[in-house]
Amino acid sequence: MAEFIIKSRKRKDYTQFTARIETDILENIKKIVKDNNLISINEFINDCLKFAIDNLKITNDEDNDLKKSG
């Protein structure tokens, strides 16, 4: 019979938040998590959000106008 093994993990602080995700994006997320044997959808989404925030570049309308005319 298989044993039930509990692994201690560092406890993280989470806040429950509801957001709408486009159906095709969610299906793609589920596939990525399953195909790569990742821990969870939540962990994957959190990692993606951290990456996006860390690599975020914000431009303002003035920057966009310069690119169009330049």
Order of alpha helices (4+ residues) and beta strands (2+ residues): alpha-alpha-alpha
